[in-house]
Amino acid sequence: MAIGKKAQVANEFLATYGWAFALVVLVMATIAYIGLETPGALQPTLCVLSVTGVNCADVSAATNGTLTLLLQNVGDAPIALDGGTCVYVAGDVTVTTPLLPDEGVGTWPAGAFRTLRCSFEGDDPFAGKAGQKTEISGSLKLDGRTAAVQLRVPVRATR
């Protein structure tokens, strides 16, 4: 009769821990499906300019590979806005495109907003696995000086 009790204890042990193991596997599969295993998934959208007097109000990516920045001149004086560049690096491929204001280059009044766009036609860096972010760097010419631009934009889930 002792062997029957040992078998029952072993069966109960395997059943209990089997359910726990199945639950852990289910949670891990769910996390992988959602994309939370990617460290960039928890990082917010980022827009940093290396110049004072300009605020990044919004950054977004369109389905056609166009990146849009909404910037505000928060300084006390107008700024000469001459456009800039966007740079996307994927492995050993670097794509550089112009960053141009919708309103055209020229004087940017104090307090005014400007929409700037760069288009990665045919090289859409904003499509990929859910939860990932695309890093874009670049520059912006303001009053004859070059300011660095650093962006982190969420990708659209395509796989």
Secondary structure per residue as TSV (DSSP state, phi and psi in degrees):
chain	resnum	aa	ss	phi	psi
A	1	M	-	360.0	-22.7
A	2	A	H	-66.7	-34.9
A	3	I	H	-67.2	-37.3
A	4	G	H	-63.8	-38.6
A	5	K	H	-68.0	-40.1
A	6	K	H	-64.1	-39.9
A	7	A	H	-65.6	-39.7
A	8	Q	H	-65.2	-43.2
A	9	V	H	-63.5	-43.8
A	10	A	H	-62.8	-41.5
A	11	N	H	-63.3	-44.1
A	12	E	H	-64.7	-40.4
A	13	F	H	-59.7	-49.9
A	14	L	H	-64.5	-39.1
A	15	A	H	-65.2	-46.2
A	16	T	H	-63.7	-52.1
A	17	Y	H	-75.3	-22.0
A	18	G	H	-64.6	-43.8
A	19	W	H	-63.5	-41.5
A	20	A	H	-62.9	-43.1
A	21	F	H	-63.7	-42.4
A	22	A	H	-62.2	-38.7
A	23	L	H	-65.1	-43.2
A	24	V	H	-62.1	-42.9
A	25	V	H	-63.4	-40.7
A	26	L	H	-63.2	-44.1
A	27	V	H	-63.9	-43.9
A	28	M	H	-63.1	-39.3
A	29	A	H	-65.9	-39.0
A	30	T	H	-64.7	-44.3
A	31	I	H	-61.8	-42.9
A	32	A	H	-65.2	-38.7
A	33	Y	H	-65.9	-42.3
A	34	I	H	-71.3	-29.9
A	35	G	T	100.6	13.2
A	36	L	T	-76.7	-7.0
A	37	E	T	-75.5	-10.6
A	38	T	S	-84.2	121.6
A	39	P	G	-57.4	-34.1
A	40	G	G	-67.8	-15.8
A	41	A	G	-65.0	-28.8
A	42	L	G	-92.4	-2.9
A	43	Q	S	-86.0	138.9
A	44	P	-	-76.2	166.6
A	45	T	-	-61.6	140.3
A	46	L	E	-130.1	139.4
A	47	C	E	-144.8	108.0
A	48	V	E	-124.2	130.9
A	49	L	E	-117.0	139.1
A	50	S	S	-89.1	40.5
A	51	V	S	-144.5	142.2
A	52	T	T	-86.7	155.4
A	53	G	T	92.6	-3.6
A	54	V	E	-128.0	127.3
A	55	N	E	-112.1	136.4
A	56	C	E	-89.8	106.5
A	57	A	E	-82.2	-32.7
A	58	D	E	-161.8	152.4
A	59	V	E	-142.1	135.0
A	60	S	E	-150.0	159.9
A	61	A	E	-123.3	135.8
A	62	A	-	-97.2	165.3
A	63	T	T	-68.2	-15.9
A	64	N	T	-91.7	8.3
A	65	G	S	87.2	15.6
A	66	T	E	-96.6	130.6
A	67	L	E	-100.2	130.5
A	68	T	E	-119.1	129.0
A	69	L	E	-114.3	136.1
A	70	L	E	-113.2	111.6
A	71	L	E	-113.8	150.8
A	72	Q	E	-125.6	135.0
A	73	N	E	-80.9	102.1
A	74	V	-	-95.9	6.5
A	75	G	S	-80.1	-179.9
A	76	D	S	-90.2	-11.8
A	77	A	S	-128.8	159.0
A	78	P	-	-64.6	155.5
A	79	I	E	-122.8	140.3
A	80	A	E	-82.7	115.2
A	81	L	E	-104.3	118.2
A	82	D	E	-112.9	13.8
A	83	G	E	84.3	-161.9
A	84	G	E	179.4	-153.8
A	85	T	E	-138.5	154.9
A	86	C	E	-118.2	138.9
A	87	V	E	-128.3	126.9
A	88	Y	E	-120.3	126.8
A	89	V	E	-116.0	124.8
A	90	A	E	-128.8	101.5
A	91	G	T	65.1	-119.7
A	92	D	T	-99.8	11.2
A	93	V	E	-108.0	128.8
A	94	T	E	-119.1	128.2
A	95	V	E	-116.2	123.8
A	96	T	E	-118.4	129.2
A	97	T	E	-132.6	157.4
A	98	P	E	-70.5	145.5
A	99	L	E	-109.4	106.5
A	100	L	E	-121.3	141.5
A	101	P	E	-75.5	141.3
A	102	D	T	-60.9	-33.3
A	103	E	T	-82.8	-1.3
A	104	G	-	88.3	162.2
A	105	V	S	-73.8	158.6
A	106	G	E	140.9	-155.6
A	107	T	E	-77.9	134.0
A	108	W	E	-114.2	105.4
A	109	P	-	-63.1	152.2
A	110	A	T	-61.0	136.7
A	111	G	T	83.7	-11.1
A	112	A	-	-84.2	154.9
A	113	F	E	-99.0	149.8
A	114	R	E	-135.0	137.8
A	115	T	E	-100.9	124.5
A	116	L	E	-118.7	143.3
A	117	R	E	-133.9	145.4
A	118	C	E	-130.6	138.7
A	119	S	E	-115.4	123.8
A	120	F	-	-101.3	68.4
A	121	E	T	-62.0	125.1
A	122	G	T	79.6	-15.1
A	123	D	-	-122.9	71.0
A	124	D	-	-76.2	101.9
A	125	P	T	-79.3	-0.7
A	126	F	T	-104.8	11.8
A	127	A	E	-111.3	136.8
A	128	G	E	172.2	-151.3
A	129	K	S	-80.4	138.3
A	130	A	T	-55.3	139.7
A	131	G	T	92.8	-10.9
A	132	Q	-	-84.6	161.6
A	133	K	E	-123.2	147.8
A	134	T	E	-103.5	129.4
A	135	E	E	-93.5	127.3
A	136	I	E	-126.3	133.7
A	137	S	E	-118.8	171.6
A	138	G	E	173.1	-162.6
A	139	S	E	-146.5	160.4
A	140	L	E	-139.8	129.4
A	141	K	E	-92.9	115.8
A	142	L	E	-127.8	123.5
A	143	D	T	51.4	37.4
A	144	G	T	80.2	-4.0
A	145	R	E	-104.0	153.4
A	146	T	E	-101.1	125.3
A	147	A	E	-108.8	138.5
A	148	A	E	-78.1	145.8
A	149	V	E	-123.9	129.6
A	150	Q	E	-126.2	125.7
A	151	L	E	-131.0	145.2
A	152	R	E	-133.1	117.0
A	153	V	E	-123.4	135.8
A	154	P	E	-65.4	144.9
A	155	V	-	-88.6	159.7
A	156	R	E	-86.7	137.5
A	157	A	E	-71.5	118.2
A	158	T	-	-122.7	-4.3
A	159	R	-	-152.5	360.0
